[in-house]
C-alpha cells in the first residue's frame, strides 16, 4: 500500500525528513530511514533527507508489509513501574540490551515487553524495536518509557525532540570535577578512529549535559546529570572529556583504580542509573514523574565507597 501527500504552504522550504514526519505522522528518525533506503520519494525520485521541499511537491512511500519481529516474546522478569493503555514505564536492569542487535538477539527488553504486553506496542520504530521511544545502554540501568500506540509514540518522541521530556541520571565518576555544578555543551558524534565509540567531534550533533555533585568520596564523586539532548553515550563521553569518566566505564578510560579492579564484577561496566523521568501524558495531558530508586549494585558501590 502506498501513501501519498502534497506539501502544504506551511511546510514550504522545510527539510524533506521534517515534512515527511509531519505529513505521515511518523518520527523523524523513521522518515530519515525511509528516505535513505529509497522507500520514500520526492516527486517520484530519491532525495537526501536534508533536501528542501516546495509547495505541491508530492511525497510518496510504500508502507512495508508487517513482518514478525526478529525478537521473540520471552518470559523474562521486567519491572513495570507504570502501565496504561497508551504507555508503560519500565525499570531496565544493568546488563540487559534494549532491542535485538547482532550478538544480542535473545534476552532483550523488547523480548520481555512482547511477552508481558502481548505484543501491544507501537510499530513506528519497526519490527526490531517495537514500542521503543528512547534507549539506554546495556550496562546503564534505569527508567525507559515504552509506547503502546503510534499516537503515544509520536507525542512522546516530540517531547524528547523539544527537550520537554525530563531525564535525570545518577552516576559515579572517577575523581572530582573542578566545579561542583556545571554544564558540558560539546557536540557528540562517532569516533573517527574507533567506530565502537563516540567522541567530541566538530561535526557531531549538539549535546548538552548539566552535572551536579551530590556526594564526594575518596577518589570518586556521586553526581546528578540532567540531559538536554539524548545522544548515544552522551554522559559517558562528556564526563570523560572533563577527565572524569564514569566509574567502571573502561570504554572511555575508567577501570584503572584499585577500587574498580577489585569490584569489577559488581560494577559490570559504567556506574550509571537513569533515575528520574518526567513527561506529559499523551492522552490525559497530565504531567507524570517517576523515580527508579537506587539499584542494588549502586547501593553496594555507595556502601563500599563510604567504607574504604
SVG drawing of the C-alpha trace seen along z (x, -y; Angstrom):
<svg xmlns="http://www.w3.org/2000/svg" viewBox="-7 -29 52 46">
<polyline fill="none" stroke="black" stroke-width="0.4" points="0.0,0.0 1.3,-3.4 0.8,-6.7 0.9,-10.0 0.9,-13.6 1.4,-17.1 3.5,-19.7 1.2,-22.4 2.1,-26.1 3.1,-25.9 5.8,-23.3 7.3,-25.2 11.1,-25.2 11.1,-22.6 13.6,-19.7 12.3,-16.5 12.6,-14.4 10.8,-17.1 8.0,-17.4 7.6,-13.6 7.5,-13.2 4.7,-15.8 2.6,-14.7 2.8,-10.9 2.7,-11.2 5.9,-9.2 9.0,-10.0 11.8,-12.0 14.1,-9.0 11.6,-6.8 11.3,-9.3 15.0,-9.5 15.3,-5.7 12.6,-5.6 14.3,-8.4 17.8,-6.8 16.5,-3.4 14.8,-4.9 11.3,-3.8 10.2,-7.5 10.4,-9.6 10.1,-13.3 8.2,-13.9 8.9,-10.3 12.6,-10.5 15.0,-9.6 16.4,-12.6 18.5,-13.4 16.8,-13.8 18.0,-17.5 16.6,-18.4 14.2,-21.3 10.6,-20.8 8.3,-23.2 4.5,-23.7 2.7,-21.0 5.7,-18.7 4.5,-15.1 5.9,-12.7 5.2,-9.0 6.2,-5.9 5.4,-2.2 4.1,-1.1 6.0,2.1 4.2,5.3 4.0,6.1 6.7,8.6 7.2,10.7 9.8,9.0 13.2,10.6 12.7,10.6 10.6,13.4 8.4,12.9 10.3,14.3 9.1,14.7 11.8,12.6 11.2,10.7 10.9,7.0 9.9,4.3 6.9,2.4 6.7,-0.8 3.6,-2.1 1.3,-1.0 -1.9,-2.1 -3.5,-1.7 -1.1,-4.1 2.3,-3.6 4.4,-1.9 7.4,-2.9 9.9,-0.1 13.0,0.1 15.7,1.8 18.3,3.8 22.0,3.4 23.3,5.9 20.0,6.1 20.1,5.0 17.1,2.8 16.5,4.2 17.9,7.0 21.2,6.4 24.0,8.6 25.2,10.8 22.2,9.9 19.1,11.4 17.7,13.0 17.1,11.8 16.4,8.2 14.0,5.8 11.9,5.9 11.5,9.7 10.3,9.2 7.9,6.5 6.5,8.5 5.7,11.3 4.3,9.2 2.3,6.8 1.2,9.5 2.6,7.5 0.6,4.4 3.4,2.0 3.8,-0.9 5.1,0.1 6.7,-3.2 10.3,-2.1 9.9,1.1 9.8,4.7 13.1,4.8 12.3,2.0 8.5,2.1 7.5,-0.4 10.9,-1.8 10.8,-5.6 14.3,-6.1 17.0,-3.7 19.8,-3.4 23.0,-1.4 23.2,2.2 25.3,1.5 23.2,-1.5 20.2,-0.7 17.0,-2.7 13.8,-4.1 12.6,-3.9 9.2,-4.9 7.5,-2.5 4.8,-3.4 1.9,-1.0 0.2,-3.1 1.6,-5.0 -0.1,-8.2 1.6,-7.9 4.9,-7.3 4.6,-10.3 3.7,-12.6 6.4,-11.3 9.1,-11.5 8.0,-15.1 8.6,-15.9 12.1,-14.4 12.8,-16.4 11.8,-19.7 13.6,-18.9 10.4,-19.0 10.8,-15.3 12.8,-15.3 15.6,-12.8 18.0,-12.8 20.7,-10.2 22.7,-9.3 26.3,-8.2 29.7,-7.8 32.7,-9.5 36.4,-9.0 37.8,-11.9 36.0,-15.2 35.1,-18.0 36.7,-21.4 33.3,-22.9 30.6,-21.2 28.0,-22.2 28.2,-23.0 27.2,-22.3 29.0,-20.4 28.0,-21.7 30.1,-19.8 28.9,-18.1 29.0,-14.3 29.5,-12.0 31.1,-8.8 34.7,-8.5 36.6,-8.6 39.3,-6.3 37.1,-3.7 33.6,-3.1 32.5,-1.4 33.0,-4.7 31.5,-8.1 33.6,-11.3 33.6,-15.1 33.8,-16.0 33.4,-19.3 30.7,-17.9 28.8,-16.0 25.3,-16.6 24.6,-19.2 24.8,-17.6 24.2,-19.3 24.6,-17.8 24.2,-19.5 26.1,-17.9 25.9,-18.5 27.9,-16.9 25.7,-15.2 28.3,-13.4 32.1,-13.1 34.1,-10.0 37.8,-9.2 38.7,-9.2 35.2,-9.2 32.1,-11.5 28.4,-10.8 26.7,-13.1 23.3,-14.0 23.1,-14.5 20.3,-16.3 20.1,-15.6 19.0,-18.4 19.8,-16.2 20.0,-12.4 23.0,-11.5 24.5,-8.0 26.9,-7.7 26.4,-11.4 27.0,-11.4 29.9,-9.0 31.6,-11.0 31.0,-14.4 32.4,-13.3 35.4,-11.6 36.1,-14.8 36.4,-16.6 38.9,-13.9 36.4,-12.2 35.0,-9.1 32.2,-7.2 33.3,-4.6 33.7,-1.2 33.5,-2.7 36.5,-1.0 35.4,-2.1 36.1,-5.7 39.1,-5.5 37.9,-4.3 38.5,-1.0 42.1,-1.7 41.8,-2.4 42.2,0.3 38.6,-0.1 37.3,0.5 39.6,3.5 38.6,5.1 34.9,4.6 34.7,5.1 32.3,8.0 29.9,5.7 30.1,2.8 30.0,4.7 30.5,1.5 29.7,-2.1 28.0,-3.1 25.1,-5.0 21.4,-4.8 18.5,-6.6 16.8,-7.5 14.2,-10.1 11.9,-10.7 9.1,-13.2 6.7,-13.8 3.2,-15.0 0.9,-12.0 0.0,-11.9 -3.6,-11.1 -4.6,-12.9 -2.2,-15.8 -1.2,-15.3 2.4,-15.7 3.9,-12.5 7.2,-11.9 8.9,-8.6 11.9,-7.7 13.6,-4.3 15.3,-4.4 18.8,-3.0 19.5,0.4 21.3,2.9 24.7,2.5 24.6,-1.2 23.7,-0.8 26.6,1.6 29.0,-0.7 28.0,-3.6 28.4,-1.4 31.8,-0.3 33.0,-3.8 31.9,-5.0 33.9,-2.3 37.2,-2.5"/>
</svg>
